[in-house]
Amino acid sequence: MPRKNIFSYILDHYYSLVRFNPAFVHPTVVRGYFEKNEKGYLQQLFFEELIRLGFERTVWQLVLPGQTAGLVCKVQNPDSKSLYQFHVRFYDDGSIDCEYEPHNFSLHHLSGHRIVDAQLLMQFLEQSILREDLRRSLAALFETKEHNWSAIRAYKEETIV
């Protein structure tokens, strides 16, 4: 991973904030709101289950188009001993996605190695106390959203040729 400095860290955050608002501008996303239908009900169940598993609401998560709720969970990467975090986002179309990235205060937070893959959610679903039929229904909502990458300055610069 290339060395980063505080200036590039600030540029990364500025670029992301120009593209998307942080959740403190959207308090309903921090609290979480869900459609009044079957998918919304399932999303709310999973949202509450993730909180039980240690996820937290945050005002700092960038709110992506269509996002209705979001949670984060800080973890230590067993390989690097660095702090990482999971971001889980819930959307108005009923989908749920997840990304794994360096912690907020890492210089590589918005430009370092990240995994954007809704299948990361399966490990949390397996830890849940939800019934098997609910788990199957929830797994069907897991979807990897491509627009997660558009908030990353380094990624955009590398793809513009």
PyMOL commands that set and color helices and strands:
alter all, ss='L'
color gray80, all
select helices_A, chain A and resi 6-19+23-25+27-31+38-52+118-127+132-139+146-151+153-159
alter helices_A, ss='H'
color red, helices_A
select strands_A, chain A and resi 67-76+83-91+96-102+115-116
alter strands_A, ss='S'
color yellow, strands_A
deselect
rebuild
show_as cartoon
